[in-house]
Amino acid sequence: MASVETAAILLVEDDADIAALVKFNLEREGFPVTINPTGAGFLEQARALQPALVILDLMLPAADGLELLRRLRREPNFSELPAIILTARGDENDRIRGLDSGADDYISKPFSARELVARVRARLRQTGVERPEILEAGPVRLDLRARTAQLREAPLELSDTEFRMLAFLMKHAGRALTRRAIVDAVWSPQHFITERTVDVYMLRLRHKLEENPEAPRYLV
């Protein structure tokens, strides 16, 4: 059974409204979503995030979706990674090309958000990835579905960004993470975020979690 830290989804979608809809519905089910709005840097992003599943549009500003899928399948680590195509190109020939290129499923726009979530759950069940709901590390407990946090069993007030950053760090507990990896996982690519921003939010989290923020035990 794969650990919950791998149950993240990489969404490659250039329509901001559709991306927001998919992200909202999947994160409500406990699956963190990272959005790539153009297709640029897709493989590098996948290597950094190690997602449990990819949702891929075909018509992208910076890449051809089918070619991205073929490149993904040529990577040994991603040869079996579940991939769902989500596109307006829905005729039979398009579906056949998508499936032949390595897609596990093909969903045409317009689509039902509930059906998409159900198909994501089905694919992840097949690969043995559980839906993450509760994260625990040290004295911290996060409920991803309720979006609540506790520190030593007491309520912990976090902003949305602080919650997402802390969840990402907890899913990768014990690992050294670059600032760039944190930026890519926590913020949408549409936002211009410098790596200095990571330091600012890390300091905020240390002040909320650590007994001595100047000598941190958990966020090192």
C-alpha positions in Angstrom: 0.0 0.0 0.0 1.4 3.3 -1.0 1.8 5.9 1.7 -0.4 9.0 1.8 2.5 11.2 1.0 2.3 10.0 -2.6 -1.4 10.7 -3.0 -1.0 14.1 -4.7 -2.3 14.9 -8.2 -0.6 16.9 -10.9 -3.1 18.7 -13.1 -2.0 20.1 -16.5 -4.8 22.5 -17.6 -4.6 25.9 -19.3 -8.3 26.9 -18.6 -8.1 28.6 -15.2 -11.8 28.1 -14.4 -11.6 24.3 -15.2 -8.3 24.0 -13.2 -9.9 25.7 -10.2 -13.0 23.5 -10.4 -11.0 20.3 -10.6 -8.6 21.4 -7.8 -11.5 22.4 -5.5 -13.4 19.1 -6.0 -10.3 16.9 -5.6 -8.9 18.7 -2.6 -12.3 18.5 -0.9 -11.9 14.8 -1.2 -8.4 15.0 0.4 -6.2 14.9 -2.7 -3.8 17.8 -2.9 -3.6 19.2 -6.4 -0.7 21.1 -8.1 -1.6 22.9 -11.3 0.6 23.4 -14.4 -1.2 25.9 -16.7 0.9 25.6 -19.8 2.7 22.2 -19.9 6.1 23.9 -19.6 8.4 22.0 -17.3 6.0 19.2 -16.9 8.5 16.3 -16.6 10.7 18.3 -14.2 7.6 19.1 -12.1 6.5 15.4 -12.1 10.0 14.3 -10.9 9.9 16.8 -8.1 6.4 16.1 -6.9 6.2 12.3 -7.6 2.4 12.5 -8.0 0.1 9.6 -7.6 -1.9 10.5 -10.7 -1.7 13.0 -13.6 -4.6 14.7 -15.3 -3.6 16.1 -18.6 -5.2 18.4 -21.2 -4.2 17.9 -24.8 -4.3 21.4 -26.1 -1.8 23.4 -24.1 0.0 26.8 -24.8 3.5 25.4 -24.4 3.3 21.7 -25.3 1.3 19.0 -27.0 -0.5 16.9 -24.4 0.0 13.6 -26.2 3.7 14.2 -26.6 3.9 15.0 -22.9 2.2 11.7 -22.1 4.6 9.8 -24.4 7.6 11.4 -22.7 6.1 10.5 -19.3 5.7 6.9 -20.3 9.3 6.7 -21.4 10.4 7.5 -17.8 10.9 4.3 -15.8 9.5 5.8 -12.7 6.3 6.9 -14.5 5.7 4.0 -16.8 2.8 2.9 -14.6 1.7 6.2 -13.2 -2.1 6.6 -13.7 -2.8 9.3 -16.3 -6.2 10.7 -17.2 -6.7 12.9 -20.3 -9.2 15.7 -19.8 -9.9 17.5 -23.1 -12.4 19.1 -25.4 -11.1 16.8 -28.2 -13.6 14.0 -27.7 -14.1 12.2 -31.0 -13.3 8.5 -31.4 -10.0 9.0 -33.1 -8.8 11.4 -30.4 -9.8 8.9 -27.7 -8.0 6.1 -29.5 -4.8 8.2 -29.9 -4.9 9.2 -26.3 -5.3 5.7 -25.0 -2.7 4.4 -27.4 -0.3 7.1 -26.1 -0.5 5.7 -22.6 -3.6 7.3 -21.0 -5.5 5.1 -18.5 -8.7 7.0 -18.9 -10.1 9.7 -21.3 -12.7 12.3 -20.2 -14.2 14.7 -22.7 -15.2 18.3 -21.8 -17.8 19.3 -20.7 -17.6 16.9 -17.9 -19.1 16.1 -14.5 -16.8 17.0 -11.6 -18.3 14.2 -9.5 -17.6 11.7 -12.3 -14.0 12.9 -12.5 -13.5 12.5 -8.8 -15.0 9.0 -8.9 -12.6 8.0 -11.8 -9.6 9.4 -9.9 -10.6 7.4 -6.8 -11.0 4.3 -9.0 -7.6 4.7 -10.5 -5.9 5.3 -7.2 -7.6 2.3 -5.7 -6.2 0.2 -8.5 -2.7 1.3 -7.7 -3.1 0.9 -3.9 -2.9 4.6 -3.0 -5.2 5.5 -0.1 -7.0 8.8 0.1 -5.2 11.0 2.6 -7.4 12.4 5.3 -5.4 12.7 8.4 -1.7 13.6 8.6 0.3 13.3 11.9 3.9 14.3 12.6 5.3 15.0 16.0 2.8 17.0 17.9 0.9 18.2 14.8 -2.3 16.7 13.4 -3.9 17.9 10.2 -7.4 16.9 9.0 -7.2 17.4 5.2 -10.9 16.9 4.6 -12.1 19.3 7.4 -9.1 21.6 6.8 -8.4 21.8 10.6 -5.1 21.6 12.5 -4.2 20.7 16.0 -1.0 21.2 18.0 -0.6 18.9 21.1 -4.4 18.3 20.8 -5.2 22.0 20.9 -6.7 23.9 17.9 -4.0 25.5 15.7 -5.0 28.5 13.6 -3.4 28.4 10.2 -3.9 30.5 7.0 -4.8 28.6 3.8 -1.2 28.9 2.6 0.3 27.9 5.9 -2.0 24.8 6.0 -1.0 23.8 2.4 2.7 24.3 3.2 2.5 22.4 6.4 0.6 19.5 4.8 3.3 19.3 2.1 6.1 19.2 4.6 4.3 16.6 6.7 3.8 14.4 3.7 7.5 14.5 3.1 8.6 14.2 6.8 12.2 13.3 7.2 13.2 14.6 3.7 15.3 17.6 2.8 13.2 19.8 0.4 14.3 22.7 -1.7 12.5 26.0 -1.7 11.7 25.5 -5.3 10.0 22.2 -4.6 7.9 23.8 -1.9 7.0 26.7 -4.2 5.9 24.3 -6.9 3.8 22.3 -4.5 2.1 25.0 -2.5 1.5 27.9 -5.0 -0.2 27.9 -8.3 2.1 28.6 -11.3 0.0 31.6 -12.1 1.4 33.3 -9.1 4.8 34.9 -9.1 6.4 33.6 -5.9 10.0 34.1 -5.0 11.9 31.5 -2.9 12.2 34.2 -0.3 8.4 33.8 0.3 9.1 30.3 1.5 11.3 31.7 4.2 8.6 34.1 5.3 6.0 31.3 5.7 8.5 29.0 7.3 9.2 31.6 9.9 5.4 32.0 10.6 5.0 28.2 11.0 8.0 28.0 13.3 6.5 30.7 15.5 3.2 28.7 15.6 4.7 25.2 16.1 8.0 25.5 17.8 8.6 26.1 21.5 11.7 28.0 20.5 11.5 29.2 16.9 15.2 30.1 17.0 16.1 26.5 17.6 13.5 24.5 15.8 12.9 20.8 16.4 10.4 20.0 13.8 10.8 22.5 10.9 14.6 22.3 10.5 
